[in-house]
Amino acid sequence: MAANKLKVLIVDDEINSTQILAKVLNKKGYSVTEFNDSILAKDAIITGEYNIIISDLQMPGLSGMDLLKITPEKSLFIMITGYGSITSAVDSMKNGAFDYVNKPFNMDEFLIKVQKADEKIRMSDEIYNLKNIIENENVFHNMIGKSKKMIEVFEYIRNVGKVNVNVLIQGQSGTGKELVARAIHSESDRKDKNFVAINCSAIPENLLESELFGHIKGAFTGAINNYKGVFEQANNGTLFLDEIGEMPYMLQAKLLRVIENWEIKPLGSDKVTKVNVRLISATNKNIFDLIKENKFREDLFYRIATTTINLPPLSERKEDIPLLVFNYLKRLSVKFNKNITISTEALNQINNYNFKGNIRELENILEQAVLVSQENRITESSLRLNNSAQMMDIVSETDNVSLDELEMKYIIRVLEKTNGNKLKAAEILKINRKTLAKKLKDYNL
């Protein structure tokens, strides 16, 4: 257990029960208080100082259900029910109990349920702390990150921003390469000049040269006016060439000449124009593979990459995901004019997801969840995640499983995550409730 002790309150009119449970929890590092009088326990519960309340259902004075009704929202309540009473357990859960345990106690089961409450409380505290970080700490040029790799990127940006050299940013799609380019511009002495961005893969090959270097009126069919290319637009400022690896090979030679002399000649013109540009390029491809395949000029690479920045994917900066989630939820709250929150279970599911599309995919998933959710709260059922990562976890846990066994184990996992809610489970599994009911029957679940 973590260093900070959680405070647990146990209420039962049977002294032996409270003593046994307290002894077990004390050994696990919890700070435990016992009450054998439910009326006295009421005053202690109202203070809100206890993280977990464990109470018997049937007691003289006030019942466990009475105590549940006065339990503060931030405290988690575990009900003790006698003789495996399912009805009592269900009623307590409907009224807000986190979980229940049966008498006589199965200590392993009891400890597992307390541990789950522990994890939820600590996750909630982490969420609260992360919100404060987002609200109280400066974000580095619109980039969020506390991981070691991102701190290194931020420091590198500060250093390279002060030096007028060409920079190549390498990273997977959706990792925020343009944000890095803008941060470098903001850290440079050109920050008050233009920042111009262009995506080399988004412009048809026959138009890219004109877009880069400009053209004069009549240079080609449709050229009805003079046009300044992005090099001239960014003069004295910063030019960002995104997806430079997609630039046609023949055009790369012309770009190389421009960088060597910092002179451009618009299409159709004999006039040479001097430019003063800080060039930042980016690619999501391995530039050395492109050079080997004769798709990218090696001499151009050394011109555009005086220094390089490698931007890590989300899979290498998992600790940043909650920060990114809360930052984007703040933006979505403004966009949809409502206060959007996220459950600890949903946040945990996002943390365990393999984001192949990185930050862009994360933002897309969150926005979809907000649109699907009936409330202002993102839950597991409102997330539309590819479940393959979770399936692989189950496969890794079991050797030589059949397809039926794999499906059965996955259904059990989803039902556990939804606390047995079949409607939510069906939504996560993307099947209707009747199909789920049939599968439960087939697997004797």
Secondary structure as GFF3:
##gff-version 3
##sequence-region A 1 445
A	DSSP	beta_strand	7	11	.	.	.	ID=ss1
A	DSSP	alpha_helix	15	27	.	.	.	ID=ss2
A	DSSP	beta_strand	31	35	.	.	.	ID=ss3
A	DSSP	alpha_helix	38	46	.	.	.	ID=ss4
A	DSSP	beta_strand	52	56	.	.	.	ID=ss5
A	DSSP	alpha_helix	64	69	.	.	.	ID=ss6
A	DSSP	beta_strand	76	82	.	.	.	ID=ss7
A	DSSP	alpha_helix	86	94	.	.	.	ID=ss8
A	DSSP	beta_strand	99	103	.	.	.	ID=ss9
A	DSSP	alpha_helix	107	136	.	.	.	ID=ss10
A	DSSP	alpha_helix	148	161	.	.	.	ID=ss11
A	DSSP	beta_strand	167	170	.	.	.	ID=ss12
A	DSSP	alpha_helix	177	187	.	.	.	ID=ss13
A	DSSP	beta_strand	195	199	.	.	.	ID=ss14
A	DSSP	alpha_helix	205	213	.	.	.	ID=ss15
A	DSSP	alpha_helix	230	233	.	.	.	ID=ss16
A	DSSP	beta_strand	238	242	.	.	.	ID=ss17
A	DSSP	three_ten_helix	244	246	.	.	.	ID=ss18
A	DSSP	alpha_helix	249	261	.	.	.	ID=ss19
A	DSSP	beta_strand	263	264	.	.	.	ID=ss20
A	DSSP	beta_strand	273	274	.	.	.	ID=ss21
A	DSSP	beta_strand	278	283	.	.	.	ID=ss22
A	DSSP	alpha_helix	287	292	.	.	.	ID=ss23
A	DSSP	alpha_helix	298	304	.	.	.	ID=ss24
A	DSSP	beta_strand	307	310	.	.	.	ID=ss25
A	DSSP	three_ten_helix	314	316	.	.	.	ID=ss26
A	DSSP	three_ten_helix	318	320	.	.	.	ID=ss27
A	DSSP	alpha_helix	321	336	.	.	.	ID=ss28
A	DSSP	beta_strand	341	342	.	.	.	ID=ss29
A	DSSP	alpha_helix	344	351	.	.	.	ID=ss30
A	DSSP	alpha_helix	358	372	.	.	.	ID=ss31
A	DSSP	beta_strand	377	378	.	.	.	ID=ss32
A	DSSP	three_ten_helix	380	382	.	.	.	ID=ss33
A	DSSP	alpha_helix	388	397	.	.	.	ID=ss34
A	DSSP	alpha_helix	403	417	.	.	.	ID=ss35
A	DSSP	alpha_helix	422	429	.	.	.	ID=ss36
A	DSSP	alpha_helix	433	442	.	.	.	ID=ss37
###
